[in-house]
Amino acid sequence: MTLTSPPAHVAIIGGGLAGLTLALALHDLNIPSTIYEARSEDFDQGGGVMLSPNALRVLDSVGVYKRVRDNSLQFDVLTFKDGQNQTTDEYYFGSAKLYGYQAIRIMRKELLDEMKAMLRERNIPIHYDHKLSAITSDGPDKVDFTFANGQTASAPLLIGADGIHSTVRGTFLPEVKPIYAGFMGINSVVQRSQLRIPDGYKLPATVMAKPGAFLLVPQKPDGSELFVGSQRRFPALDSAGWEALRKDKQKLYDMLQENKSDWPDVVQSALEAVPVDRMGFWAFHGIPPLASWLSESKRIILVGDAAHAIPPTAGQGANQAFEDVRALATLLSKLSPKVPLDKAAAQWQAYRQERIKKVLDLTQQMNVKRLPESERARLPPGATWSDQSLTRGEGGELGWLYDPDLAQEAEKWVKELEQTAGS
């Protein structure tokens, strides 16, 4: 039986950014939810996220944005610099004038902590140390599921917001596995005061030189700390291999220091300041496009990285997860006999997949842009992103990405379905 009214309760598997945002959005629409998170309450993944106007519009709609804005670094443009410190391109991450919001960079933990405080204020339950082990029945009118700690639960609707290695996805699409993209980003953190930054040098910046691209991204509200790192091709490892590399901070440090003399002085100063103990990396994984983000009963729905993993180069991974859940929450609140879940979800998935495809194309162009010079030189024209290749309009060319209001989009699909049912 497909749902023909808003669900009485929603179970959300995954207490990351997508899951918490979905719970807040559902609460505003009078749909109760419970979040189940596999990890412990004090787990800290570390790192920061860059959020562009499309995501900030979502966070604004659930009351999060105004609570985190002042704890974040606000900026508009990521500048591309060459080895001679000249600006070659500008990539707009946000703009209050063009897109309604400046972009922000915020530490992931600070954003999650603020959202958790909002969940507590609204009495939305979140259960930690609840790792999903199995879905024991899917439909016709509810989903039953069990956890590794022996607990069991059921709900009319279950949302898998449990990331790229999604256990929820594995219950109905066991053949889908994350695919390593062949790239990794090696990163660390330095203090701004340790860098030799030329006068008038705009940050954040991606420095393009012979070895490839080097990121200099300020973080903390005052920009006193910088996230720094470089992307490189790297052979695939198994999970034990990745874990061993994560612990081998000296090896990561040595890899980042390779070709040091080929970088301009500002990057060399960052490499000199990098502390070995803060070394980390991000292996870029994707998943193939899924035929459906819903189980056969339509009572299990995937969102975020569980449905579509996006490499971090265009900074859209978290941003697209926010879009997923905003549109989905609005749709769920509008379900009716004229707007049944199966038809509404089909509209949602088609729209989201089309957008994700465009974002993946942009991400691939940005990936290519960050390759070493020798590799870029062999590519066909148009393979790499350039602001000159678009009608610049001072950054207005990214309107397709930053302007949509996902709640409004969902309202449009509801109207279309109502009209179709009425005709």
C-alpha positions as CSV (number, residue, x, y, z in Angstrom):
1,M,0.0,0.0,0.0
2,T,1.4,3.3,-1.0
3,L,1.0,6.2,1.5
4,T,-1.8,8.6,0.7
5,S,-1.5,10.8,3.7
6,P,1.5,12.3,5.7
7,P,3.2,9.5,7.6
8,A,2.3,9.2,11.3
9,H,6.0,8.7,12.1
10,V,9.3,8.6,10.2
11,A,12.4,6.6,11.3
12,I,15.7,8.2,10.1
13,I,18.8,6.0,10.0
14,G,21.8,8.2,10.3
15,G,22.5,11.2,12.5
16,G,24.6,13.2,10.2
17,L,23.8,16.5,8.5
18,A,21.1,15.1,6.2
19,G,19.3,13.1,8.9
20,L,19.2,15.9,11.4
21,T,18.0,18.5,8.8
22,L,15.3,16.1,7.7
23,A,14.1,15.7,11.3
24,L,13.9,19.5,11.8
25,A,12.1,20.0,8.5
26,L,9.5,17.2,9.4
27,H,9.0,18.7,12.9
28,D,8.1,22.1,11.3
29,L,5.5,20.2,9.2
30,N,4.0,18.3,12.3
31,I,5.5,14.9,11.2
32,P,7.2,13.2,14.2
33,S,10.5,11.4,13.6
34,T,13.1,9.4,15.5
35,I,16.8,9.4,14.5
36,Y,19.0,6.3,15.0
37,E,22.8,6.8,14.8
38,A,25.3,3.9,14.6
39,R,28.1,5.8,16.4
40,S,28.4,7.1,19.9
41,E,27.3,10.6,20.9
42,D,30.8,11.9,21.3
43,F,32.1,10.7,17.9
44,D,33.7,13.6,16.0
45,Q,34.4,13.1,12.3
46,G,36.4,16.3,12.3
47,G,36.9,18.7,9.4
48,G,34.8,21.5,7.9
49,V,32.1,21.9,5.3
50,M,31.6,24.6,2.7
51,L,27.9,25.5,2.2
52,S,26.6,27.3,-0.8
53,P,23.4,29.3,-1.1
54,N,21.3,26.3,-2.2
55,A,22.1,24.6,1.1
56,L,21.9,27.7,3.2
57,R,18.4,28.4,1.9
58,V,17.5,24.9,3.3
59,L,19.2,25.6,6.6
60,D,17.4,28.9,6.8
61,S,14.0,27.3,6.2
62,V,14.5,25.1,9.4
63,G,16.0,27.9,11.6
64,V,19.6,26.6,11.6
65,Y,21.3,29.2,9.4
66,K,20.8,32.2,11.7
67,R,22.2,30.2,14.6
68,V,25.4,29.1,12.9
69,R,26.2,32.1,10.6
70,D,28.3,33.9,13.1
71,N,30.3,30.8,14.0
72,S,31.4,30.4,10.4
73,L,33.7,32.0,7.9
74,Q,31.7,33.9,5.2
75,F,33.1,34.3,1.7
76,D,32.0,34.6,-1.9
77,V,34.7,33.5,-4.3
78,L,37.3,30.7,-4.6
79,T,40.1,32.2,-6.5
80,F,42.3,30.2,-8.9
81,K,45.9,31.3,-8.8
82,D,48.9,30.3,-11.0
83,G,52.5,29.8,-10.0
84,Q,53.2,33.5,-10.4
85,N,50.4,34.4,-8.0
86,Q,48.2,35.8,-10.8
87,T,44.4,35.2,-10.7
88,T,43.3,32.9,-13.6
89,D,39.7,32.1,-12.7
90,E,37.1,32.8,-10.1
91,Y,34.6,30.2,-8.9
92,Y,31.6,31.7,-7.0
93,F,30.6,29.6,-4.0
94,G,28.0,32.2,-3.0
95,S,27.1,35.9,-3.2
96,A,24.5,37.8,-1.2
97,K,23.9,40.0,-4.2
98,L,23.6,37.3,-6.8
99,Y,22.2,34.3,-4.9
100,G,20.9,35.6,-1.6
101,Y,23.6,34.2,0.6
102,Q,27.3,34.4,1.0
103,A,28.9,30.9,1.2
104,I,30.1,29.7,4.6
105,R,32.8,27.4,5.8
106,I,32.0,25.9,9.2
107,M,33.4,23.1,11.3
108,R,31.2,20.0,10.9
109,K,31.0,19.4,14.6
110,E,29.9,23.0,15.3
111,L,27.1,22.6,12.8
112,L,26.0,19.2,14.1
113,D,26.1,20.4,17.7
114,E,23.8,23.3,16.9
115,M,21.4,21.0,15.2
116,K,21.4,18.6,18.1
117,A,20.6,21.4,20.5
118,M,17.6,22.3,18.2
119,L,16.5,18.6,18.3
120,R,16.6,18.7,22.1
121,E,14.6,21.9,22.2
122,R,11.9,20.2,20.0
123,N,12.1,16.9,21.9
124,I,13.0,15.0,18.7
125,P,14.6,11.7,19.9
126,I,18.1,10.6,18.7
127,H,19.4,7.2,19.7
128,Y,23.1,6.7,19.6
129,D,25.0,3.3,19.4
130,H,22.1,2.0,17.2
131,K,23.7,0.4,14.2
132,L,21.1,-1.0,11.8
133,S,21.6,-4.7,11.4
134,A,18.6,-5.8,9.4
135,I,15.2,-4.8,7.9
136,T,13.0,-7.7,8.9
137,S,10.0,-6.6,6.9
138,D,9.4,-4.0,4.3
139,G,5.7,-3.2,3.9
140,P,2.9,-3.4,3.0
141,D,2.1,-0.8,5.7
142,K,5.2,-0.5,7.8
143,V,8.9,-1.3,8.0
144,D,10.3,-3.4,10.9
145,F,14.0,-3.3,11.6
146,T,16.6,-4.4,14.2
147,F,19.8,-3.1,15.5
148,A,23.1,-4.7,16.4
149,N,22.5,-4.0,20.1
150,G,19.4,-6.2,20.0
151,Q,16.8,-3.4,19.9
152,T,13.9,-3.6,17.4
153,A,11.7,-0.8,16.0
154,S,9.1,-0.2,13.3
155,A,7.8,2.9,11.4
156,P,5.5,3.6,8.5
157,L,8.4,5.1,6.6
158,L,12.2,4.6,7.0
159,I,14.7,7.1,5.5
160,G,18.3,5.9,4.9
161,A,20.5,8.9,5.6
162,D,23.4,6.7,6.5
163,G,26.1,7.8,4.0
164,I,28.0,6.3,1.1
165,H,28.4,2.9,2.8
166,S,24.7,2.8,3.6
167,T,23.4,-0.2,5.4
168,V,19.9,0.8,4.4
169,R,20.8,0.7,0.7
170,G,22.4,-2.7,1.2
171,T,19.0,-4.1,2.3
172,F,17.4,-3.6,-1.0
173,L,20.2,-2.9,-3.4
174,P,22.9,-5.3,-2.1
175,E,24.8,-5.2,-5.5
176,V,25.5,-1.5,-5.3
177,K,29.0,-0.8,-3.8
178,P,30.9,2.5,-3.6
179,I,33.4,2.9,-6.4
180,Y,36.8,4.5,-5.8
181,A,37.3,7.4,-8.2
182,G,41.1,7.1,-8.4
183,F,41.7,10.4,-6.5
184,M,42.5,11.3,-3.0
185,G,42.9,14.6,-1.2
186,I,45.7,14.8,1.3
187,N,45.1,17.6,3.9
188,S,46.2,19.3,7.1
189,V,45.7,22.5,9.0
190,V,48.0,25.4,9.5
191,Q,47.8,28.8,11.2
192,R,47.4,31.8,8.9
193,S,50.2,33.6,10.8
194,Q,52.7,30.9,9.6
195,L,52.1,31.6,5.9
196,R,53.9,34.0,3.6
197,I,50.8,35.4,1.9
198,P,51.6,38.1,-0.8
199,D,49.9,41.5,-0.5
200,G,46.3,41.5,-2.0
201,Y,46.2,37.7,-2.3
202,K,42.6,36.6,-2.1
203,L,41.7,33.5,0.0
204,P,40.3,30.9,-0.2
205,A,42.4,30.0,-3.2
206,T,43.3,27.0,-5.4
207,V,46.9,27.4,-6.5
208,M,47.6,25.8,-9.9
209,A,51.2,24.8,-10.6
210,K,53.2,22.1,-12.2
211,P,52.3,19.4,-9.6
212,G,48.6,20.1,-9.8
213,A,46.4,22.1,-7.4
214,F,46.9,23.1,-3.8
215,L,44.0,24.4,-1.6
216,L,44.4,27.2,0.8
217,V,41.0,27.5,2.6
218,P,40.6,29.8,5.7
219,Q,38.4,28.4,8.5
220,K,37.2,29.6,11.9
221,P,35.1,32.8,11.9
222,D,38.2,35.0,11.9
223,G,40.0,33.0,9.2
224,S,43.0,32.4,11.6
225,E,43.4,28.8,10.6
226,L,43.7,27.3,7.1
227,F,42.7,23.9,5.8
228,V,45.4,23.1,3.2
229,G,45.9,20.2,0.9
230,S,46.4,18.8,-2.5
231,Q,44.6,16.3,-4.7
232,R,46.4,13.4,-6.4
233,R,45.8,10.2,-8.3
234,F,46.3,7.2,-6.0
235,P,45.8,3.5,-6.5
236,A,42.9,1.8,-4.8
237,L,43.3,0.1,-1.4
238,D,41.1,-2.3,0.5
239,S,39.5,-1.0,3.7
240,A,42.4,-2.3,5.8
241,G,44.8,-0.5,3.5
242,W,42.9,2.8,3.8
243,E,42.8,2.4,7.6
244,A,46.6,1.8,7.7
245,L,47.2,4.9,5.6
246,R,45.0,7.0,7.9
247,K,47.2,6.0,10.8
248,D,50.5,6.5,8.9
249,K,50.6,10.3,9.2
250,Q,54.3,10.5,8.3
251,K,53.6,8.8,5.0
252,L,50.8,11.3,4.3
253,Y,53.1,14.1,5.3
254,D,55.8,12.9,3.0
255,M,53.4,12.6,0.0
256,L,52.2,16.1,0.6
257,Q,55.8,17.4,0.6
258,E,56.6,15.8,-2.8
259,N,57.6,18.4,-5.5
260,K,57.7,21.1,-2.9
261,S,60.1,23.2,-4.9
262,D,57.7,23.3,-7.9
263,W,55.1,25.2,-5.8
264,P,55.0,29.0,-5.4
265,D,56.3,30.4,-2.1
266,V,52.9,30.8,-0.5
267,V,52.3,27.0,-0.9
268,Q,55.9,26.3,0.3
269,S,55.2,28.3,3.4
270,A,52.1,26.2,4.1
271,L,54.1,22.9,3.5
272,E,56.8,24.1,6.0
273,A,54.1,24.8,8.6
274,V,52.1,21.6,8.2
275,P,52.1,19.5,11.5
276,V,52.5,15.8,11.0
277,D,49.9,15.0,13.7
278,R,47.1,16.8,11.9
279,M,47.6,15.0,8.6
280,G,44.5,13.4,7.0
281,F,43.1,12.4,3.6
282,W,39.8,11.9,1.8
283,A,39.6,9.0,-0.8
284,F,37.0,10.1,-3.4
285,H,34.3,7.5,-3.8
286,G,31.2,7.6,-5.9
287,I,28.3,5.2,-6.4
288,P,26.7,4.3,-9.8
289,P,23.4,6.0,-10.6
290,L,20.6,4.0,-8.9
291,A,17.5,2.9,-10.8
292,S,15.5,3.8,-7.7
293,W,16.1,5.5,-4.4
294,L,13.1,3.7,-3.0
295,S,12.5,0.1,-2.0
296,E,9.8,-1.9,-3.8
297,S,7.2,-1.1,-1.1
298,K,8.1,2.6,-1.4
299,R,8.4,2.7,2.4
300,I,12.2,2.9,2.5
301,I,13.8,6.0,0.9
302,L,17.5,6.9,0.4
303,V,18.8,10.4,0.7
304,G,22.2,12.1,0.5
305,D,25.4,10.0,0.0
306,A,23.3,6.8,0.4
307,A,21.6,7.7,-2.9
308,H,24.3,9.6,-4.7
309,A,27.8,10.2,-3.5
310,I,29.5,13.3,-5.0
311,P,33.3,13.8,-4.8
312,P,34.1,17.0,-2.8
313,T,35.8,19.0,-5.6
314,A,32.9,21.4,-6.4
315,G,31.9,21.4,-2.7
316,Q,28.4,20.1,-3.3
317,G,28.3,16.8,-1.4
318,A,26.6,18.1,1.8
319,N,24.8,20.8,-0.2
320,Q,23.0,18.2,-2.4
321,A,22.0,16.1,0.7
322,F,20.3,19.2,2.2
323,E,18.4,19.7,-1.1
324,D,17.2,16.0,-1.0
325,V,15.7,16.2,2.5
326,R,14.1,19.7,2.1
327,A,12.2,18.6,-1.0
328,L,11.3,15.2,0.5
329,A,10.0,16.7,3.8
330,T,7.7,19.1,2.0
331,L,6.4,16.3,-0.2
332,L,5.7,14.0,2.7
333,S,3.6,16.7,4.3
334,K,1.4,17.0,1.2
335,L,0.6,13.4,0.6
336,S,-3.1,12.7,-0.2
337,P,-5.1,10.4,-2.4
338,K,-4.3,12.7,-5.3
339,V,-0.7,12.9,-4.3
340,P,0.3,9.3,-3.3
341,L,3.8,8.6,-2.2
342,D,4.8,6.4,-5.2
343,K,4.0,9.2,-7.7
344,A,5.3,12.0,-5.5
345,A,8.6,10.1,-4.9
346,A,9.0,9.4,-8.6
347,Q,8.8,13.2,-9.3
348,W,11.2,13.9,-6.5
349,Q,13.7,11.3,-7.7
350,A,13.6,12.3,-11.3
351,Y,14.2,16.0,-10.4
352,R,17.0,15.2,-7.9
353,Q,18.7,12.8,-10.3
354,E,18.8,15.3,-13.1
355,R,20.3,17.9,-10.8
356,I,22.8,15.4,-9.4
357,K,23.9,14.6,-12.9
358,K,24.7,18.3,-13.6
359,V,26.5,18.6,-10.3
360,L,28.6,15.5,-11.1
361,D,29.5,16.9,-14.5
362,L,30.6,20.2,-12.8
363,T,32.6,18.1,-10.2
364,Q,34.3,16.2,-12.9
365,Q,35.3,19.4,-14.7
366,M,36.7,20.7,-11.4
367,N,38.5,17.4,-10.8
368,V,40.2,17.7,-14.1
369,K,41.1,21.3,-13.5
370,R,43.1,20.2,-10.4
371,L,45.3,17.6,-12.3
372,P,49.0,18.2,-12.8
373,E,49.9,20.4,-15.8
374,S,51.3,17.5,-17.9
375,E,48.0,15.6,-17.6
376,R,45.8,18.7,-18.2
377,A,47.7,19.5,-21.4
378,R,46.5,16.2,-23.0
379,L,42.8,16.8,-22.4
380,P,40.3,17.8,-25.1
381,P,38.9,21.4,-25.0
382,G,36.0,21.9,-22.6
383,A,37.0,19.0,-20.3
384,T,37.9,21.4,-17.6
385,W,35.9,24.1,-15.8
386,S,36.6,27.7,-16.5
387,D,34.7,30.8,-15.6
388,Q,35.6,32.2,-19.0
389,S,33.8,29.3,-20.7
390,L,30.5,30.5,-19.4
391,T,28.7,33.8,-19.6
392,R,30.3,35.2,-16.5
393,G,27.8,37.8,-15.4
394,E,30.0,38.2,-12.3
395,G,29.3,34.6,-11.2
396,G,25.6,34.6,-12.2
397,E,26.3,31.5,-14.4
398,L,25.9,29.3,-11.3
399,G,22.2,30.4,-10.9
400,W,21.1,26.9,-12.0
401,L,22.9,25.5,-8.9
402,Y,22.3,28.1,-6.3
403,D,18.9,29.6,-7.0
404,P,16.3,26.8,-6.6
405,D,14.2,26.7,-3.5
406,L,13.6,23.0,-3.0
407,A,10.4,23.5,-0.8
408,Q,8.9,25.6,-3.7
409,E,10.0,23.0,-6.2
410,A,8.2,20.3,-4.2
411,E,5.0,22.4,-4.0
412,K,5.0,22.6,-7.8
413,W,5.2,18.8,-8.1
414,V,2.2,18.5,-5.7
415,K,0.2,20.9,-7.8
416,E,1.0,19.0,-11.0
417,L,0.0,15.7,-9.4
418,E,-3.3,17.2,-8.1
419,Q,-4.1,18.6,-11.6
420,T,-3.3,15.3,-13.2
421,A,-5.5,13.4,-10.7
422,G,-8.3,16.0,-11.2
423,S,-8.4,15.9,-15.0
